[in-house]
Amino acid sequence: QVVLAEHNLPLSTFEALVQIAHAEEDTISVSELAERIRLSPSQVSRLAIDLERKGQVKRQRSSTDSHSTRVAVTEAGRLVALDCKFTLDDSGVKRQPGIAPKGTPERLTGLEARGQELGLRYIELDGNVGVLANGAGLTMTTMDVVRHHGGRPANFLEIGGAAYTQAKPALELVLSIPGVKSIVINFCGAFARTDVMVEGVIDAVDELEPTVGMFFCVHGTGEKEAVAMLKRRLGVEPFDTMDEAIQAAVEAAR
C-alpha cells in the first residue's frame, strides 16, 4: 500500500542527494534533508544511492535520459519508483545489443525509414521548402532562416561527417517528399569537401530531372571547384549568402 505517492523535489534537493551519495564535504546533512522532504534519514540515504546508480546506468548504457518522476513510500517504509524513463542514444544502439531490442520501436515514416537504412539523419516535417545541408548545426540554422522568412521547412536532413559523400541519395530523399516546391542546398566545407557534395547533387539532378527550383549556397573547402561544376553542368550560379538563397527558395515555394 502506498502512503506517499508523489514528491516534487526542487533541483537543490537533487544536488544535495548527489553530494550525499558522493560523501562531499560542506553539504547539507542527511537529517536536514530528510526533514525538508518529509522522509526518514535512512530513506534519504537510500534515495541518494539510487540516484547515483541511475547516473552510472546512464553513463554505462549510452543513455541520453534515465529518470523516475514519482517515488512512493510503502507502509513498510520502502521507497519504490512508480515510473521510469530510459532513452538510448541512437549512436549507442550497436554498443547495447542486450537492451536495444527491448525498447519501444521508433515510429518512422516511409522516407524516414529509408533515410535510416542509408545511414542519413532525416526527419520529415510538414513544410514545402526542402532542406539539404552538411552538419546538424548548419541544417538547423537553415531551417530557422526558412521560418524567419515566412517559409516552412519540409525536412531535416544533414550529410555531415562521413555522410558527406551521400549527397545523391540525400537529394533523392528530399525530392521524394510530397508537396516540396523548392529546395535549399546549403554547403559549408571544412572536412567535408563541397565539390564532392555538389557532384553528388548534380548526379542526382541528371538522373531524376526534378522540376522544383534548387537554390545553392556553397562555401569552404572545394568551393572553387564546386561553383565551377554548378555553372558548367547545371548552369546555376550559387548565391553569395545563405540568407539570399533561402529567401529565393521561400519565394519560389509560395
N, C-alpha and C positions, 0 to 999 in steps of 0.2 A: 504494500500500500504506500502511495506517495504522500508524504506530509508536506513537502515544499516542492512545488512543480517547476518554478522558474526563478532564475536570478539574472537580472540585467545588470552586469557589472561594468563600471566605468573603466576606461583604459588604464587609469592609475592603479586599479586593483590588479589587472593582468600584469602590469610592470612589476608590482610588488610580489606577485606569485612567482614570476620568473626569477627575481632576486632571491627569494627564499629558496627556490629549487637549486640555485647556484651557490647558496650559502654566502652571498655577497655581504660585505660589511656596510654599515650605515644604512641599513634598510629597515622598514617597518617590522616589528616583531610579529611572530605568528599569532600571539594572543591579541595584539592590537587589531590585526587584520580580521581575525575571527569575530571580534566584537563588531567591527564595521559592517561585515556582510552576513552577520547572524548565523555563523557556523561555529562548530567547536574547533579548538586548536588542532586536534588530530585530523579533522576533516579538511582544514585549510592545508595542512602538510600533504595530505593525500592528493588534493586538488593541484598543488604545486608540482608534485611528482608527475601526475597525469599530464599536466600541461607541458612539462619538459619532454615527456615521452612522445607527445604529439609532434613536437618540434623535431625530434630525432627521426620519427617516421617520415615527416615531410621531406627532410633532407635525404634520407636513405632511399626513399621510394619515388624520387623525381616528381614530387607533388608541387603544384602551384598554390594549392589551398587545402588545408586539413583542419577542420574545426567542428566543435559542437556548439550549438546556440542555446541549448537548455540543459540544465543539470538538476536532477531530482535527489531528494534525500528520503530514504525509506524509514519506516518506523524503527528499524534496527540501527539506523544511523549511517547506512551505507550510501555512498554517492554513486549515482547512476546517470550516465549520459542518455538523454531522451532522443537525441538525433545525432547524426554525423554526416559531414560532407567531406569528400575526398576527391580532388581533381588532379588527374595525372597529366603532367606536361606532355604535349604532343611529341616532343623530341625524346621523351623518356620511355615511350611505348616499347621500343625494341629492347631497352635495358630492363624492363619489368615484365617478362613473359608470364610470371606467375599470377600477376594481378590484372594485367591489361584486359584479358578476355572476360573478366568479371564485371567490368564497367557497363554502364548504360550506353549502347551504341549511339554515336553522334548521328543526328538526322541531317542528311545531306540531300541537296537537290541532285538531279542527274548530272549537271555540269560540275557541281562541287565534287561529286564522286569521281568524275573524270579527271578533274584537277588533282585530286588526291592520288589517283593512280599514276599521274605524271610526275608526282612529287612537287607540285606547284601549290603555293598558298593562295587559294582562290575562294572568295566569298561572294555569293550572288546577292545583289540588292535590287531595289525596285525603280531605279532611275533609267535614263535613256542616254547618258553620256558614258561611254566605255572608258576604262582607265587601264593603262599598261605602263608600269614604271619599274625601276630596279631599286630594291630596298624598301623595307616596310615604312620607314620614316618618310621617304620621298613620296611613296604611294599615298600615305595618309594625308600628307600635305597637299598633294594634287587633288585628292577628294575634297578636302576642306576648301580649297580655292574654287573648285567647281561649284560648291554650295554657296560660297561667298558671292559668286557672280550670278546666282539665281538658277543654277542648274542642279540636276540630280544625278549623282554617280550611279552607274548601273552595276558596279562590282568593285571589289578589292582584289587586285592581282599584282603580285610583285615577283620579279625574277632576279632578286639579289643573290649574292654569293655564287655558289656553284651553278645555280639555276640560270645564270645569265646567258647560257648557250641555248636556252629553250624558248627563245622569243617566238619562233614559228608556232609551236603548239600552243603557246600562251595567247597569241593573237587569234588563233583558231577558236579558242575558248571564248574570247570576248566577242568575236563575230557571231558566235552561236547564241548569244543572249537575245531572247525575244525583245523587240522594241528598241534596240540600240540604234540611235540616229547619227551619232558621231563618236569618234574615239580620240582621246588624248594619249599621245605616246611621249612620255617624259623620261629621258635617259640622262643620267649624270654618272660618268665613268670615273672609277678610281681603279680598284682591282678588276671590276667588270669593264671590258672594252666596249665602247659604244658602237664601234664599227661591226663587231660580232653580233651585237643585239639588233642593230639596224638591218644587217644582212638577213637575219632570221625573219624579221618582219617583212622585208621585201620579198623573200622567197614565198612567204605565206600569201602575200598580196598577188603575186604572179600566179599562184596555184588556185586561189579562191576567188579572185576577181571581185572583191567587195564593192558595193555601191555606196556605202556610207563614207562620209568625209573623215579623213585622218589628219590630225594636227600635231606636228612634231616640235619638240624642243630637245636639242641634243648638245650636251656639253661634257667636257672631261676627256679622259683617255680615249684615243682613237677618234676624236671629234672631227678632225680634218678629213679623214678617210670616210667617216660616216656621212658627213654632209655632202661630199663629192658623190658618194654612192646614191644618196637620195635624189640628187639633181640628175644624175646620169640615167638611173633606172626607173625612177618614178616621176621625174620632172617636178619634184617638190622642193621648195625652199623652207627649211625649218625656221621657226620663229626665234627671235633673239632671246625672249624671256618666257618662262613658264606661264606667267600671267597672260601674256598675249596669246599663246597657244590655247590656253583654257578658255579665254573669252571667245575666241573664234569657234571653239568646239561647242560651247554652250549656245552661242547664237545659231549655229548650224542645226542644233537639236530642237530648236523651237519650231 
